[in-house]
């Protein structure tokens, strides 16, 4: 037992593990229901998307288990190399990436495709935790905030050139970790203004981003607003308890690629407001558990890692639901553990493994 009256708890957080498994199972069920029509029409296999997601989920669960059994400090020692690798991969996407639906976001690795932006999120969390932990508690002042954010600009610029939503998530992770290490509200006014100006420059740099703003304001006026309108139809037609699992009409080609970014609208249609509320509740409990683990970590490094994972999850869930409900312009962002995407689910489960590793090294007060 340590001198401050605390002892180390070496058991992983079972509550977090159960919540993650609930989301994984829920995601697989809804993905199969949502994607069976597209799979049958495009690949003559109604389980095409489900089988690929199941394979990626199995890899992710294996990664989660292996990571959770290791000391999280081992991964932070690799953080600088991981950050440099994420920049190299993001550069490779710009040069050699596969273009799908007008966006270069994937690298082909033989029969598999890989989305480096998903790796970049994990690399940024580890790198910032490593960097802030090395400041020897010198985290006060505006210069610390600026210095930390400046280290993110290279990866934000590389990722944001073809994936603005991920760039926003990375910036958000940076802001959250700075706040955790230096929770002084007034200093964030200047940082927030800088961030808004940075996002505004990104929006103005490409005409299609400004077009998205116009579509968001009046989707009925534009042909590209079709997906948004159909998604809103799906949400509205679900009512309180929905049409029933597998009974969606909007997934039959009306909501394009419904298994991707717009899957929340099909959840609302099939399971209704009740099902959507349950899903949001599970996400809320997951964020709460990550917050608890972060606060009880044995050191600043563990606190920052869990806070970064919590921030990533919160930002991505909020942005996805906001896009589907047309609260904000379409940003092309997936719903964690639920939307189709093999790279996403593997790295998300890897992040959960990191959080479980931190939870196994928390400190509990002795009686």
Residue pairs with C-beta under 8 A, 6 or more apart in sequence:
1 7
1 366
2 8
2 363
5 365
5 366
6 363
6 364
6 365
6 366
7 363
7 364
7 366
8 298
8 361
8 362
8 363
8 364
9 360
9 361
9 362
9 363
9 364
10 360
10 361
11 360
12 68
12 356
12 357
12 359
12 360
13 289
13 292
13 293
13 355
13 356
13 359
13 360
13 362
15 285
15 289
16 286
16 289
16 290
16 293
16 352
16 355
16 356
16 359
17 356
19 282
19 285
19 286
19 289
20 64
20 286
20 337
20 349
20 352
22 282
23 282
23 283
23 286
23 336
23 337
23 338
24 57
24 61
24 337
24 345
24 349
26 279
26 282
26 337
26 338
27 53
27 337
27 338
27 339
27 345
28 50
28 53
28 54
28 57
29 245
30 263
30 266
30 267
30 270
30 338
31 49
31 50
31 53
31 259
31 263
31 338
31 339
31 340
32 47
32 49
32 50
33 245
33 246
33 248
33 251
33 266
33 270
34 248
34 251
34 258
34 259
34 263
34 266
35 48
35 49
35 50
35 258
35 259
35 340
36 46
36 47
36 50
36 246
37 46
37 251
37 252
37 253
38 49
38 251
38 257
38 258
38 259
39 45
39 46
39 47
39 48
39 49
39 50
40 46
41 253
42 48
45 51
49 259
49 340
52 340
52 342
53 340
53 341
53 342
53 345
55 342
56 341
56 342
56 343
56 345
56 346
57 345
57 349
59 342
59 346
60 345
60 346
60 347
60 348
60 349
60 350
61 349
63 346
63 349
63 350
63 353
64 349
64 350
64 352
64 353
64 356
65 353
66 353
67 75
67 350
67 353
67 354
67 356
67 357
68 352
68 353
68 354
68 356
68 357
68 360
69 357
70 357
71 357
71 361
72 301
72 302
72 305
72 354
72 357
72 358
72 361
73 301
75 126
75 354
76 126
76 129
76 130
76 133
76 301
76 305
77 130
78 126
79 123
79 126
79 127
79 129
79 130
79 131
80 127
80 130
82 119
82 122
82 123
82 126
82 127
83 123
83 124
83 126
83 127
83 155
85 119
85 123
86 116
86 119
86 120
86 123
86 124
86 155
87 154
87 155
87 158
89 107
89 116
89 119
89 120
90 116
90 117
90 120
90 155
90 158
90 159
91 158
92 107
92 116
93 104
93 105
93 106
93 107
93 116
93 117
93 162
94 104
94 158
94 161
94 162
96 107
97 104
97 105
97 106
97 107
97 162
98 104
98 106
98 107
98 108
98 113
100 106
103 162
103 163
103 332
104 162
105 115
105 117
105 162
105 163
106 113
106 114
106 115
107 113
107 114
107 115
107 116
108 114
112 342
113 342
113 343
114 343
115 341
115 343
115 344
117 159
117 163
117 166
118 341
118 343
118 344
118 346
118 347
118 348
119 343
119 347
120 155
120 159
120 166
120 170
121 166
121 169
121 170
121 173
121 312
121 347
122 347
122 350
122 351
123 155
124 152
124 155
124 170
124 173
124 174
124 308
125 173
125 177
125 305
125 308
125 309
125 312
125 351
126 305
127 151
128 148
128 151
128 152
128 173
128 174
128 177
128 304
128 308
129 177
129 301
129 304
129 305
129 308
130 301
131 148
131 151
132 139
132 148
132 177
132 178
132 181
132 300
132 304
133 299
133 300
133 301
133 304
135 144
138 144
139 178
139 181
139 182
140 182
140 184
141 187
142 187
142 190
144 178
144 182
145 178
145 182
145 187
145 188
145 191
146 191
148 174
148 177
148 178
149 171
149 174
149 175
149 178
149 191
149 194
152 170
152 171
152 174
155 170
156 167
156 170
156 171
156 198
157 167
159 166
159 167
159 170
160 166
160 167
160 202
163 332
164 202
164 203
164 209
164 331
165 319
165 331
165 332
165 333
166 333
167 202
168 199
168 315
168 319
168 331
169 312
169 315
169 316
169 319
169 333
171 195
171 198
171 199
172 311
172 312
172 315
173 308
173 311
173 312
173 315
175 188
175 191
175 192
175 195
176 307
176 308
176 310
176 311
177 304
177 307
177 308
177 311
178 191
179 188
180 294
180 303
180 304
180 307
181 300
181 304
202 209
203 209
203 210
203 213
204 210
211 222
211 224
212 329
212 330
212 331
213 329
214 221
214 222
215 221
215 222
215 224
215 225
215 228
215 329
215 330
216 228
216 326
216 328
216 329
216 330
218 225
219 225
219 226
219 228
219 229
219 326
220 229
226 256
227 255
227 256
227 262
227 330
228 326
228 330
230 250
230 254
230 255
230 256
230 265
231 250
231 255
231 262
231 265
231 324
231 326
232 265
232 325
232 326
233 250
233 254
234 248
234 250
234 251
234 254
234 255
234 265
234 266
234 268
234 269
235 265
235 268
235 269
235 324
235 325
237 243
237 249
237 250
237 269
238 268
238 269
238 270
238 271
238 272
238 273
238 276
239 272
239 273
240 272
240 273
240 274
241 271
241 272
241 273
241 274
241 275
242 268
242 269
242 270
242 271
242 272
242 274
242 275
243 249
243 269
243 270
243 272
244 270
245 270
245 271
246 270
247 270
248 258
248 266
248 269
248 270
249 269
250 258
250 265
250 266
250 269
251 258
251 266
251 269
255 262
255 265
255 266
256 262
258 265
258 266
259 339
259 340
260 334
260 339
260 340
260 341
261 320
261 323
261 324
261 330
261 332
261 333
261 334
261 335
261 339
262 324
263 335
263 338
263 339
263 340
264 276
264 279
264 320
264 321
264 324
264 335
264 338
265 324
267 275
267 276
267 279
267 338
268 275
268 276
271 278
279 338
280 317
280 321
283 313
283 317
283 336
286 313
287 310
287 313
287 314
290 306
290 307
290 309
290 310
290 313
290 355
291 306
291 307
291 310
293 302
293 306
293 355
293 358
293 359
293 362
294 302
294 303
294 306
294 307
294 310
294 358
295 303
296 362
296 363
296 364
297 303
297 305
297 306
297 358
297 361
297 362
297 363
298 361
298 362
298 363
302 358
302 361
302 362
305 354
305 355
305 358
306 354
306 355
306 358
309 351
309 352
309 354
309 355
312 351
313 336
316 333
316 334
316 335
316 336
317 335
317 336
319 328
319 331
319 333
320 333
320 334
320 335
320 336
320 339
321 327
321 335
322 328
323 329
323 330
323 331
323 333
334 340
334 341
334 344
336 344
336 348
337 345
337 348
